[in-house]
Amino acid sequence: MSSSQWTALITSTAPGYVTDTQPAAHARKAIRLGYDIRAKDFGANSSHQQPTVPKDFGVKSGDVVLDIGCGTGRSTVPLVASPASQIVGLDLSRGMLKRALETLPPTRTSLIEGDAEVLPLGDTSIDHIESRRALSHLPDQCTVFQEMWRVLRLGGTLDITQFGDRILGRPIERIFRSVLRDITGARATTLLGLFRPPSIGSIEAVSRAAGFETVDLHATTTHRRVDPERAAHSLLLATTYICAQLDTAQQTSLAERVRVAAKSQADSDGLADWTYEIRLRARKTVS
Ligand SMILES: C[S@@+](CC[C@H](N)C(=O)[O-])C[C@H]1O[C@@H](n2cnc3c(N)ncnc32)[C@H](O)[C@@H]1O
């Protein structure tokens, strides 16, 4: 995809910029809009590795399982093979959920359009919560963990993977952030705040503060070299929730400049790149 094709993808479907002055409302709408746009090709471009979906934790026969930020159902589908009686996928983006609807079998599954920070579910109604690569978008992780605590029954479990802070040190991220600051000035701080991968320590701190007992906490880093064009393309797509907030001239400039800078920083083996994912498994042991 050329940079003009990329700009067309972002602008052709964007119904407009998000203009709320209230930061949390702004963030929620920008994320929803970004994923609505991206839904049509989500998962098609995978210079990022696919998320690992563990199969070894928590789900027992008859359980009600919730997948927070289920997206197109990529992280929900593996749960269908579990003995759960009901699998609920929740996501902010209707576009992503429409794709999930096409993917998931109709029996034992249901989808909810909703916000992880205000779960539209009753107290102690869920046995197990999963969430894959969704929570780094949330401005306030404390609220999410309190909500997960509220909806989980006593003895219930959660199993979360999310990108952690070290992912921001990748060369392509540094390039993107620097070019975006150059193009948008002070507004870049708000835009870049739409993706806030936490440290491993802060995840455990908010989980404990909500009342969870940690079962396992670890981070995995996977290093590789990538083609700079591909790295630029992949990051621009992944940050649609930011790019859709720019005007067409800014989008074109961003795409060109990120590509040029990525090429200039690559050597004959490509550009250094890595993923950094944190996995937390925890249990509600007291009510
Ligand atoms: C990178 S995708 C991951 C989707 C899926 N879990 C997977 O692994 O393929 C992140 C998803 O989180 C959703 N999301 C972001 N913020 C959310 C929120 N506050 N509440 C619910 N879903 C949210 C997005 O709409 C998007 O579908």
The ligand as an SDF file (V2000), in Angstrom:
LIG
                    3D

 27 29  0  0  0  0  0  0  0  0999 V2000
   -5.3810   -4.4600   19.3180 C   0  0  0  0  0  0  0  0  0  0  0  0
   -7.0830   -4.8220   19.3860 S   0  0  0  0  0  0  0  0  0  0  0  0
   -7.0370   -6.4590   20.0950 C   0  0  0  0  0  0  0  0  0  0  0  0
   -8.2680   -7.2600   19.7740 C   0  0  0  0  0  0  0  0  0  0  0  0
   -8.2310   -8.7250   20.2070 C   0  0  0  0  0  0  0  0  0  0  0  0
   -8.1780   -8.8650   21.6580 N   0  0  0  0  0  0  0  0  0  0  0  0
   -7.0720   -9.4670   19.5520 C   0  0  0  0  0  0  0  0  0  0  0  0
   -6.1650   -9.9200   20.2750 O   0  0  0  0  0  0  0  0  0  0  0  0
   -7.0910   -9.5970   18.3340 O   0  0  0  0  0  0  0  0  0  0  0  0
   -7.6410   -3.8250   20.7610 C   0  0  0  0  0  0  0  0  0  0  0  0
   -9.1510   -3.8540   20.9480 C   0  0  0  0  0  0  0  0  0  0  0  0
   -9.4700   -3.2340   22.2060 O   0  0  0  0  0  0  0  0  0  0  0  0
  -10.6580   -2.4980   22.0500 C   0  0  0  0  0  0  0  0  0  0  0  0
  -10.7400   -1.4880   23.1120 N   0  0  0  0  0  0  0  0  0  0  0  0
   -9.9220   -0.4390   23.3240 C   0  0  0  0  0  0  0  0  0  0  0  0
  -10.3340    0.2740   24.3830 N   0  0  0  0  0  0  0  0  0  0  0  0
  -11.4340   -0.3610   24.8630 C   0  0  0  0  0  0  0  0  0  0  0  0
  -12.3360   -0.1020   25.9560 C   0  0  0  0  0  0  0  0  0  0  0  0
  -12.1820    0.9500   26.7560 N   0  0  0  0  0  0  0  0  0  0  0  0
  -13.3530   -0.9510   26.1670 N   0  0  0  0  0  0  0  0  0  0  0  0
  -13.5510   -2.0170   25.3470 C   0  0  0  0  0  0  0  0  0  0  0  0
  -12.7410   -2.3100   24.2940 N   0  0  0  0  0  0  0  0  0  0  0  0
  -11.7040   -1.4850   24.0600 C   0  0  0  0  0  0  0  0  0  0  0  0
  -10.5330   -1.9040   20.6500 C   0  0  0  0  0  0  0  0  0  0  0  0
  -11.7710   -1.4760   20.1250 O   0  0  0  0  0  0  0  0  0  0  0  0
   -9.9110   -3.0670   19.8800 C   0  0  0  0  0  0  0  0  0  0  0  0
  -10.8880   -3.8860   19.2880 O   0  0  0  0  0  0  0  0  0  0  0  0
  1  2  1  0
  2  3  1  0
  2 10  1  0
  3  4  1  0
  4  5  1  0
  5  6  1  0
  5  7  1  0
  7  8  2  0
  7  9  1  0
 10 11  1  0
 11 12  1  0
 11 26  1  0
 12 13  1  0
 13 14  1  0
 13 24  1  0
 14 15  1  0
 14 23  1  0
 15 16  2  0
 16 17  1  0
 17 18  1  0
 17 23  2  0
 18 19  1  0
 18 20  2  0
 20 21  1  0
 21 22  2  0
 22 23  1  0
 24 25  1  0
 24 26  1  0
 26 27  1  0
M  CHG  2   2   1   9  -1
M  END
$$$$
